């Protein structure tokens, strides 16, 4: 898993996408990805490794996730709006 994370982060870095922005989008603690890749004392989860691989494969998904979180964090719950967004996002 660690190699997949390292390769995915390297690909995102080549595209000028920082670890900090990936951490923010995925809801990770600040510095977690750096710690994970430099210390080697933790094994990344399969879910995190696959999320990073998918983002590295299609970096536009970062914007998609940001848009989704903005819609979900609005002051007024709007399940119909979110479900409508999901059906058009595919």
MMTF fields as JSON, N, C-alpha, C and O atoms, coordinates in Angstrom:
{
  "mmtfVersion": "1.0.0",
  "mmtfProducer": "UNKNOWN",
  "numBonds": 359,
  "numAtoms": 360,
  "numGroups": 90,
  "numChains": 1,
  "numModels": 1,
  "chainsPerModel": [1],
  "groupsPerChain": [90],
  "chainIdList": ["A"],
  "bondAtomList": [4, 2, 8, 6, 12, 10, 16, 14, 20, 18, 24, 22, 28, 26, 32, 30, 36, 34, 40, 38, 44, 42, 48, 46, 52, 50, 56, 54, 60, 58, 64, 62, 68, 66, 72, 70, 76, 74, 80, 78, 84, 82, 88, 86, 92, 90, 96, 94, 100, 98, 104, 102, 108, 106, 112, 110, 116, 114, 120, 118, 124, 122, 128, 126, 132, 130, 136, 134, 140, 138, 144, 142, 148, 146, 152, 150, 156, 154, 160, 158, 164, 162, 168, 166, 172, 170, 176, 174, 180, 178, 184, 182, 188, 186, 192, 190, 196, 194, 200, 198, 204, 202, 208, 206, 212, 210, 216, 214, 220, 218, 224, 222, 228, 226, 232, 230, 236, 234, 240, 238, 244, 242, 248, 246, 252, 250, 256, 254, 260, 258, 264, 262, 268, 266, 272, 270, 276, 274, 280, 278, 284, 282, 288, 286, 292, 290, 296, 294, 300, 298, 304, 302, 308, 306, 312, 310, 316, 314, 320, 318, 324, 322, 328, 326, 332, 330, 336, 334, 340, 338, 344, 342, 348, 346, 352, 350, 356, 354],
  "bondOrderList": [1, 1, 1, 1, 1, 1, 1, 1, 1, 1, 1, 1, 1, 1, 1, 1, 1, 1, 1, 1, 1, 1, 1, 1, 1, 1, 1, 1, 1, 1, 1, 1, 1, 1, 1, 1, 1, 1, 1, 1, 1, 1, 1, 1, 1, 1, 1, 1, 1, 1, 1, 1, 1, 1, 1, 1, 1, 1, 1, 1, 1, 1, 1, 1, 1, 1, 1, 1, 1, 1, 1, 1, 1, 1, 1, 1, 1, 1, 1, 1, 1, 1, 1, 1, 1, 1, 1, 1, 1],
  "groupList": [{"groupName": "UNK", "atomNameList": ["N", "CA", "C", "O"], "elementList": ["N", "C", "C", "O"], "formalChargeList": [0, 0, 0, 0], "bondAtomList": [1, 0, 2, 1, 3, 2], "bondOrderList": [1, 1, 2], "singleLetterCode": "X", "chemCompType": "L-PEPTIDE LINKING"}],
  "groupTypeList": [0, 0, 0, 0, 0, 0, 0, 0, 0, 0, 0, 0, 0, 0, 0, 0, 0, 0, 0, 0, 0, 0, 0, 0, 0, 0, 0, 0, 0, 0, 0, 0, 0, 0, 0, 0, 0, 0, 0, 0, 0, 0, 0, 0, 0, 0, 0, 0, 0, 0, 0, 0, 0, 0, 0, 0, 0, 0, 0, 0, 0, 0, 0, 0, 0, 0, 0, 0, 0, 0, 0, 0, 0, 0, 0, 0, 0, 0, 0, 0, 0, 0, 0, 0, 0, 0, 0, 0, 0, 0],
  "groupIdList": [1, 2, 3, 4, 5, 6, 7, 8, 9, 10, 11, 12, 13, 14, 15, 16, 17, 18, 19, 20, 21, 22, 23, 24, 25, 26, 27, 28, 29, 30, 31, 32, 33, 34, 35, 36, 37, 38, 39, 40, 41, 42, 43, 44, 45, 46, 47, 48, 49, 50, 51, 52, 53, 54, 55, 56, 57, 58, 59, 60, 61, 62, 63, 64, 65, 66, 67, 68, 69, 70, 71, 72, 73, 74, 75, 76, 77, 78, 79, 80, 81, 82, 83, 84, 85, 86, 87, 88, 89, 90],
  "secStructList": [7, 2, 2, 2, 2, 2, 2, 2, 2, 2, 2, 2, 2, 2, 6, 6, 7, 7, 2, 2, 2, 2, 2, 2, 2, 2, 6, 7, 7, 6, 6, 2, 2, 2, 2, 2, 2, 2, 2, 7, 7, 1, 7, 7, 7, 2, 2, 2, 2, 2, 2, 2, 2, 2, 2, 2, 2, 7, 6, 2, 2, 2, 2, 2, 2, 2, 2, 2, 2, 2, 2, 2, 6, 1, 1, 1, 7, 7, 2, 2, 2, 2, 2, 2, 2, 2, 2, 2, 2, 7],
  "xCoordList": [0.82, 0.0, 0.862, 0.531, 1.967, 2.827, 3.362, 3.43, 3.74, 4.271, 3.198, 3.488, 1.978, 0.881, 0.646, 0.434, 0.685, 0.52, 1.655, 1.409, 2.885, 4.041, 3.983, 4.231, 3.659, 3.57, 2.424, 2.576, 1.307, 0.146, 0.458, 0.124, 1.089, 1.437, 2.477, 2.438, 3.402, 4.397, 3.718, 4.066, 2.768, 2.029, 1.264, 1.276, 0.604, -0.135, 0.821, 0.507, 1.973, 2.974, 3.467, 3.68, 3.647, 4.042, 3.023, 3.356, 1.784, 0.7, 0.476, -0.534, 1.432, 1.384, 0.221, -0.336, -0.135, -1.173, -0.458, 0.189, -0.586, 0.165, -0.475, -1.667, 0.351, -0.162, -1.191, -2.188, -0.943, -1.871, -3.255, -4.261, -3.316, -4.631, -5.322, -6.543, -4.552, -5.127, -5.632, -6.713, -4.851, -5.279, -6.584, -7.483, -6.685, -7.89, -9.111, -10.173, -8.951, -10.069, -10.511, -11.702, -9.54, -9.871, -10.175, -10.483, -10.088, -10.397, -9.329, -9.64, -8.084, -6.973, -6.339, -6.447, -5.689, -4.974, -3.835, -3.216, -3.571, -2.475, -1.161, -0.848, -0.404, 0.879, 0.82, 1.857, -0.393, -0.537, 0.154, 0.862, -0.043, 0.54, 2.061, 2.737, 2.606, 4.058, 4.578, 5.574, 3.907, 4.307, 4.234, 5.133, 3.168, 2.945, 4.043, 4.486, 4.47, 5.442, 6.893, 7.782, 7.153, 8.548, 8.973, 10.126, 8.069, 8.481, 8.415, 9.244, 7.446, 7.314, 6.814, 6.858, 6.331, 5.866, 4.377, 3.864, 3.693, 2.274, 2.034, 2.705, 1.075, 0.688, -0.592, -1.581, -0.589, -1.804, -2.919, -2.669, -4.127, -5.269, -5.458, -5.0, -6.136, -6.451, -7.347, -7.214, -8.259, -9.17, -8.394, -8.641, -7.458, -6.665, -5.808, -5.737, -5.162, -4.316, -5.135, -4.685, -6.318, -7.137, -7.671, -7.751, -8.04, -8.481, -7.378, -7.627, -6.167, -5.048, -4.745, -4.446, -4.822, -4.583, -5.629, -5.299, -6.877, -7.943, -7.77, -7.995, -7.375, -7.136, -5.944, -5.97, -4.907, -3.739, -4.094, -3.553, -4.998, -5.432, -6.323, -6.271, -7.141, -8.066, -8.11, -9.034, -7.112, -7.013, -8.213, -8.423, -8.995, -10.191, -11.182, -12.041, -11.055, -11.929, -11.748, -12.65, -10.594, -10.384, -11.4, -12.007, -11.58, -12.589, -13.994, -14.833, -14.245, -15.547, -15.824, -16.927, -14.83, -14.991, -15.205, -16.064, -14.429, -14.598, -16.013, -16.622, -16.533, -17.889, -18.914, -19.856, -18.732, -19.648, -19.649, -20.714, -18.464, -18.393, -19.035, -19.672, -18.875, -19.52, -21.034, -21.719, -21.549, -22.996, -23.489, -24.559, -22.715, -23.126, -22.979, -23.66, -22.104, -21.862, -22.643, -22.37, -23.607, -24.435, -25.211, -25.375, -25.675, -26.364, -27.725, -28.236, -28.309, -29.631, -29.532, -29.134, -29.886, -29.827, -30.684, -31.817, -30.149, -30.855, -30.6, -29.88, -31.193, -30.941, -31.282, -30.575, -32.347, -32.723, -31.641, -31.336, -31.057, -30.0, -28.763, -28.16, -28.392, -27.222, -27.476, -26.617, -28.642, -28.952, -29.009, -28.583, -29.528, -29.539, -28.129, -27.83, -27.259, -25.864, -25.194, -24.454, -25.458, -24.849, -25.256, -24.439, -26.502, -26.953, -26.361, -26.25, -25.981, -25.391, -23.879, -23.253, -23.271, -21.8, -21.168, -19.98, -21.911, -21.351, -20.981, -20.5],
  "yCoordList": [-1.2, 0.0, 1.261, 2.257, 1.197, 2.376, 2.806, 3.999, 1.838, 2.168, 2.827, 3.783, 2.336, 2.934, 4.379, 5.264, 4.608, 5.965, 6.862, 7.98, 6.382, 7.173, 7.524, 8.668, 6.553, 6.785, 7.75, 8.638, 7.58, 8.454, 9.89, 10.825, 10.074, 11.424, 12.058, 13.264, 11.254, 11.77, 12.259, 13.314, 11.501, 11.894, 13.196, 14.089, 13.297, 14.522, 15.705, 16.814, 15.47, 16.527, 17.01, 18.207, 16.091, 16.464, 17.4, 18.214, 17.274, 18.108, 19.357, 20.047, 19.635, 20.798, 20.744, 21.775, 19.539, 19.353, 18.95, 17.904, 19.789, 19.579, 18.52, 18.226, 17.965, 17.024, 17.712, 17.107, 18.988, 19.732, 19.829, 19.697, 20.058, 20.158, 18.798, 18.717, 17.74, 16.39, 16.062, 15.495, 16.419, 16.184, 16.909, 16.351, 18.141, 18.936, 18.288, 18.182, 17.864, 17.269, 15.939, 15.631, 15.163, 13.841, 13.875, 12.843, 15.061, 15.182, 14.585, 14.087, 14.63, 14.097, 15.212, 16.386, 14.853, 15.827, 16.438, 15.779, 17.725, 18.415, 17.701, 17.45, 17.38, 16.72, 15.203, 14.54, 14.646, 13.19, 12.47, 11.486, 12.948, 12.268, 12.35, 11.383, 13.487, 13.592, 12.627, 11.936, 12.585, 11.661, 10.217, 9.415, 9.91, 8.553, 8.11, 6.962, 9.017, 8.643, 8.784, 8.203, 9.531, 9.723, 8.855, 8.426, 8.587, 7.842, 6.338, 5.606, 5.873, 4.441, 3.657, 2.427, 4.369, 3.654, 3.323, 2.676, 3.762, 3.444, 2.85, 3.196, 1.963, 1.385, 2.076, 2.081, 2.658, 3.314, 2.298, 1.151, 2.732, 1.847, 1.615, 2.397, 0.537, 0.251, 1.339, 1.717, 1.842, 2.897, 4.161, 4.759, 4.567, 5.759, 5.545, 6.42, 4.396, 4.11, 4.14, 4.687, 3.564, 3.555, 4.948, 5.322, 5.726, 7.108, 7.909, 8.621, 7.791, 8.534, 8.083, 8.907, 6.79, 6.279, 6.81, 7.179, 6.849, 7.368, 8.862, 9.328, 9.61, 11.045, 11.274, 12.184, 10.462, 10.597, 10.261, 10.851, 9.318, 8.92, 9.986, 10.207, 10.646, 11.663, 12.831, 12.926, 13.725, 14.82, 15.768, 16.474, 15.802, 16.646, 16.228, 17.013, 15.003, 14.518, 15.323, 15.364, 15.96, 16.8, 17.931, 18.219, 18.564, 19.633, 19.068, 19.712, 17.88, 17.242, 17.025, 17.291, 16.545, 16.307, 17.633, 17.726, 18.661, 19.973, 20.497, 21.032, 20.347, 20.792, 20.025, 20.612, 18.726, 17.909, 18.34, 18.491, 18.54, 18.94, 20.301, 20.527, 21.21, 22.519, 22.362, 23.015, 21.508, 21.285, 20.634, 20.977, 19.701, 18.995, 19.83, 19.57, 20.832, 21.607, 22.909, 23.775, 23.061, 24.256, 24.395, 23.429, 25.577, 25.83, 25.15, 24.906, 24.848, 24.233, 22.883, 22.834, 21.792, 20.485, 20.467, 20.95, 19.921, 19.859, 18.507, 18.427, 17.425, 16.098, 16.004, 15.334, 16.663, 16.595, 17.236, 16.738, 18.333, 18.996, 18.124, 18.04, 17.475, 16.609, 15.401, 15.023, 14.805, 13.658, 14.066, 13.313, 15.242, 15.757, 15.964, 15.657, 16.484, 16.688, 15.361, 15.241, 14.365, 13.058, 12.451, 11.821, 12.636, 12.052, 12.769, 12.182, 14.039, 14.765, 14.706, 15.046, 14.281, 14.276, 13.096, 13.143, 12.07, 10.856, 11.029, 10.088],
  "zCoordList": [0.0, 0.0, 0.0, -0.643, 0.732, 0.851, -0.519, -0.814, -1.351, -2.682, -3.543, -4.262, -3.481, -4.246, -3.798, -4.627, -2.5, -1.97, -2.461, -2.914, -2.375, -2.787, -4.27, -4.652, -5.093, -6.542, -6.863, -7.701, -6.212, -6.451, -6.046, -6.775, -4.899, -4.448, -5.366, -5.61, -5.872, -6.809, -8.09, -8.622, -8.569, -9.781, -9.552, -10.4, -8.407, -8.091, -7.956, -8.389, -7.363, -7.217, -8.581, -8.774, -9.522, -10.891, -11.519, -12.381, -11.08, -11.601, -10.746, -10.887, -9.858, -8.959, -7.974, -7.598, -7.565, -6.548, -5.262, -5.195, -4.255, -3.015, -2.121, -2.217, -1.258, -0.257, 0.627, 1.022, 0.938, 1.793, 1.17, 1.868, -0.134, -0.779, -0.824, -0.691, -1.01, -1.001, 0.407, 0.565, 1.425, 2.805, 3.099, 3.729, 2.648, 2.881, 2.221, 2.834, 0.983, 0.237, 0.85, 0.897, 1.315, 1.867, 3.364, 3.96, 3.971, 5.387, 6.291, 7.373, 5.862, 6.65, 7.467, 7.113, 8.538, 9.352, 8.549, 7.713, 8.825, 8.152, 8.466, 9.63, 7.439, 7.596, 7.615, 7.649, 7.592, 7.684, 6.529, 6.747, 5.317, 4.156, 4.178, 3.823, 4.588, 4.698, 5.746, 5.53, 6.87, 7.945, 7.459, 7.71, 6.774, 6.291, 5.321, 5.357, 4.466, 3.434, 3.884, 3.26, 4.938, 5.343, 6.519, 6.576, 7.46, 8.643, 8.451, 8.992, 7.692, 7.454, 8.646, 8.648, 9.675, 10.861, 10.834, 11.747, 9.799, 9.655, 8.269, 7.296, 8.212, 6.93, 6.476, 7.209, 5.28, 4.798, 4.574, 4.204, 4.802, 4.578, 3.082, 2.248, 2.772, 1.366, 0.795, -0.369, 1.621, 1.16, 0.792, -0.255, 1.649, 1.354, 0.116, -0.748, 0.021, -1.139, -2.426, -3.433, -2.403, -3.618, -3.94, -5.11, -2.906, -3.145, -3.824, -4.798, -3.31, -3.886, -5.317, -6.181, -5.559, -6.908, -7.882, -9.01, -7.454, -8.318, -8.578, -9.695, -7.557, -7.753, -8.676, -9.505, -8.542, -9.417, -10.863, -11.799, -11.034, -12.377, -13.012, -14.221, -12.184, -12.687, -11.704, -10.896, -11.769, -10.803, -10.794, -9.807, -11.859, -11.867, -10.78, -10.377, -10.317, -9.247, -7.959, -7.122, -7.798, -6.627, -6.614, -5.583, -7.756, -7.864, -7.643, -7.013, -8.156, -7.967, -6.481, -6.005, -5.76, -4.322, -3.595, -2.718, -3.954, -3.332, -3.54, -2.614, -4.748, -5.051, -4.232, -3.699, -4.133, -3.347, -1.887, -1.289, -1.305, 0.103, 0.321, 1.349, -0.636, -0.521, -0.501, 0.287, -1.354, -1.394, -0.11, 0.393, 0.417, 1.624, 2.88, 3.871, 2.865, 4.075, 4.104, 4.936, 3.21, 3.202, 4.502, 5.247, 4.76, 6.026, 6.095, 7.188, 4.966, 4.932, 4.219, 3.055, 4.894, 4.234, 2.973, 2.973, 1.933, 0.659, 0.008, -0.987, 0.565, 0.006, -1.477, -2.23, -1.903, -3.315, -4.174, -5.258, -3.702, -4.455, -4.591, -5.661, -3.49, -3.523, -4.421, -5.218, -4.293, -5.15, -6.613, -7.488, -6.875, -8.245, -8.756, -9.91, -7.899, -8.274, -8.584, -9.561, -7.748, -7.961, -9.301, -9.972, -9.686, -10.945, -12.157, -13.233, -11.985, -13.12, -13.117, -14.121, -12.013, -11.904, -12.635, -12.955, -12.899, -13.51, -14.941, -15.572]
}
